């Protein structure tokens, strides 16, 4: 090694987890290092200036194994975009190489000590194999940008309701305790329905917390936006459905409702803003749909492969043993037995 990584530290050492977990990871690394991401899967931008003869050059020798330029590029391309940005400078990329060397050295020593035979480590290896298999399955699925536009458009047309935004109205509210008080409040507002006067009345009369917020007078009593009653997309936990219905029956901004009885209270609301209904265009949501379709395709491919494997392996579960395990666990925990 070019330096003593175990003493001086490295990107891996700086973020090391508890030793038991770390041993699992380093042994898994020895098995899967540089094979989980094949050359065809690496980021083309990282490999554009690295012809095959360059990729074959050895960067480091660790025991019986070598780390080549191609191996390094595979490791770099396997990082997500944010982590990859940390290694843009030559000095930081040297740190990444040091981390790969440390991982390989520790993994070889772990294998030499037979740590790969430990149950916890074996489980980590199985999980690594599972993830490698899932990557193979995902390679058969088109990426979001490769999905045919006709399929994307068909999905959009079939889910138009999901991409429409209903009209929403922003409200100021005054809540009082009696019908008589509600009628007097409406009479006060009829003379001056301005936001400031509504706030003054709310501050003096309303029992709702929105009138005690300390906000400017023209914002006192604000309870946010609401959609029409019955439309879950416009729900607002602060505003009862009957009040939402009354608000959407008003003409528009500046309109004040008649008292609306909700339980033992009476609500009077004023519309302060209207957000018109609109449908999001295909261009606005195309990228989102592509991602959703790609995810659906990946899940479908995973399920199909797992089902095929289950059928090939002729899997069987002993329900009696499983039930006994749950019963023993319930007894040990003091729970009641399943009848």
N, C-alpha and C positions, 0 to 999 in steps of 0.2 A: 504494500500500500504506500502511496506517496506520503502519507502522514498517519499518525496514530489516531484513527477516527474515534476509537472507544474512549480515549482520554480527552481529546480536544473537542469532541462533539460533532454533530452533523445535523442536517435537516430532520433525519429520522430520530436521532437521539433527542433532539430538542422537543419533539412531540411524542416521545415514547409513552406508551400506555403501561399499566401494571405488567410485571414480568411474565406472569402466566399467559396473559393474552398476547404479549409480544412474542414469546416463543412460538405460539401457534402461527402467528403472522409470518415470522421469518422462515419457518419450515415450509409453509405454503408458498412463500416466495421462491424457495429453492426448486419447487416442482413446477410452478407456473411462470417463473420469471421469463419475460420476453416471448412467451408463446401465446398469451391471452389475446394479443393484438397482432394480427398478421400484417405483412407489408401492405396489402391492398386496403387495409382499414385505417392506416395511419393518415394523419392530416396531410394532404398533398402539399400544403404550403410549407410544411416542415421538411419535406423530402424533395422539393423541386430542384434544389441545388446539390443533391446527394445521389449521384449515379451509383449503380450497383457495386462498382469496384471500390468506391469510397465507403459505402455502407459495410463492406466486408472488412475494412481495416480494424485492427484490434486497438481498443482504447486502454484496456487494462486486463491483466491476467490475475485471476483469483483462484489459487489452487489448480484444479484440473479444468476450470472453466475460463472462458474468455468473455469479455464484454466488448462488443464491436460498436462501430458508429451506428449501424442499423439497429442494434439493441437499444442504444441510447435514445435514438429517435422514436422507437416504439414506446419506450417508457415516457418520453416527453409528450408524445401525442395522446397517450392514454389519460393524461391529466385533463381536468376540465379547464375551461377558458380562463377562469380566475386564477387557479393555481399555476397554469402554464405561464401566465404573465409575470409571475414571481421569478422565472428563470430566463428572462430575456437577455441579461448581461452575461458576458463570458465568465465572470466571477461566480455568479449564481448558478450557471450551468455546471461549473466545476463542482459546486456543492451538491448538485443533483447526482453527478457521477460518483462523488464520494459516498453519497447515501446508497447508491446501487452497490458499490463495492462493499460497504459495511453490511448491507443486507445479505449479500451472497456469502461473505465470510462467516457470518453468524449462522446462516442457514446450513452451510457445509458442516460446521462444528455441531450443530443440533442433530443433523443426520448421523454424524460420527458417533454421537452419544446415544443414539437410538431414541431420541425424543419423538420421532415421527410415529413411534408405536404407542405413545400415550393416548388414551381415549379422547381427551379434549383436543389434542392436536389432530388426531384422525378425523374428528368431526369437522375441524377447520378445513382440512383437506377436502372432505366431501363437499363442504359448502363452496370451496373454490372450484371444484369440478362442476358443481351445479351451475355456478355463475358462468363458467367457460361454455357449458352447453347452452345456456340461455343466450350468450353472445352469438353462438353459431346459429341458433334459431332466428335471432333478430336480423342476421345478415340476409335471410331469405325474404324479409319484409321491406317494401319500398320505404324510403325516407320521405318525410313530409313533402319536400319539394318535388319528389318524383311521382306523386300520386296524380293520376289523370285529372285535368281540370273539370271534365264532364262529371266525374264522380264527386268532386268537391261541390260543384254547382247543384248536383242532384241532392246532396245532403242539405245544402242551404235551403233549397226549395221545399224540402220535406220538413224543415224545422223553422219555418219563417216566424212562428210565434215566439220561438226562443230568442230571436234577434230583433224583436220589436220592443220598444220602450213605451209603456203607457204614460198618459198624461199624469203629472204629479203636481200637487198644489202645496205651497208652503203656507203655514197657518200661524196666526197669533191666537191664543186662547185665554178666555177668562172662565174660571170655574167658581160657581157660587153654590150656596147650600139650600136655597129655597126658590120656589117659583116666583114669588113676589120680588125677591132680590134680582132674579134674572130679568124680569120685565123692566124693572127700574134701570138696570144696566143697559138693556137694549135701547131704552129711551135716551139715555145719556149719549150713547154712541151715535144715535140717529142724527143728533145735532152736529156732531163732529166725528166722522169716522176715520180721521187721519191716523197714521201709525203712532204718532207721538201721543195723541189723546187716548188712543186705545191702550197704550202703555201706561198712561197715568191712571186710567180706570182699573187696569189690571193690577197695578201696584197697590191701589187703595182697596180693591174688593176681592181679587182672586185668591182662592185657597190653594191653587196649584203651585208647585215648586218653580215652574217656569217664570212666575211673576216675582219671585224672590231672588233672582239670580244676580242682581246688581248690574245687569246689562243696561245700555242706553235705553231711554224711554221708548224709542221707536222699535226696539227689539224685545222689550219685555213681553213675556207670554209666548215667545216663539217656541213651537213644538216640532218644527221641522217639516219635511215634505211627507205627503200622504198620497197614495193612489186611491182609486175608487174602491168602495167596499166590495169585498169578494175577490179582489185581485191581489194575490199574495205578493206580487212584485212591488206593490205599493204599500205593503204593511208597515206599520209604525207602532211599536208597543206602547208608546205614550198616548196614542189617540184611539179611542174606541171606534168600532166599526160604524156605529150610528152617527158619530160625529164626522167620520170620513164621508159617509153618504151625504150628509147635509152640506159639507164643504163643496163636494163636486156638483151639487145642485145649484150652487150660486153662479151668478153671471161671470164673475172674473175678479181680477185684482181690485181690492178696495171694498168688495162686497162683504157685508156682515150678516151672519145667520141669525135666525130666531133661536131662542133657547132650545137646547136638545137635552132631554132628560136621560141621564145615565146613572142607574142605581139611585142613590139618594142625592146626587149632585145634578147641576144644570150647567151645560157648556154653551158658551157663545164664542164663535170663531170668526176671524177676519182673514180673507185671502190676501196674502202679501206678495205672492209670486206664483206664476204658472209656468211649468216646464212642459212644453207641448209634446204630444205623442210623436214618436218617430220610429221608422224602421232602419236598422243599421244595414248599410249596403253590403253587397257581396264583397266588394273590394276591402271594406273595413274589417270583415271577419274571415276572409279567405285563409289567412295564415293560421288563425286559431282553429279553423275547421281542419286544415291539413294536419296539424299536430294531433288533434283529437282522433282523426281517422287512423293516423299512423300508430297511435297508442292502442286503439281498438284492434288493429291488425296484429300488433305484437302480442297482445293478450290472447287473441284467437289462435295464433300460431303456437304459443306456449301451451294452451289448453289442449290443442289437437295433438301435439307431440307427447304430452304427459298421458293423455288418454291412450294413444297408440302404445306407449311403453307399458302402461298398466295392463293392457290387453295381452301384449307379448309376454310379459312376465307372469301372467295369470295370478295377479295379486289376490290375497285373501286376508281378511281381518277376522280374528277370533273375537267376536262380540262378547262372549262370556268372560274371557280373560280381561278384556277392556273394562267391562262392567265391574269386575272384581277389583280392578285397580282403583277405579273411582270410589268404590265402596270403602276400600281400605284407607284411601286418602281422606274420605269424609269422616271415618271413624277416628283417624289420627288427629284430625282437626277439630273434633267435637261436634261435627255437623250431623244432621239427621240422615238416616239411611233412605236410599231411594226405594219406594215400595215395589 
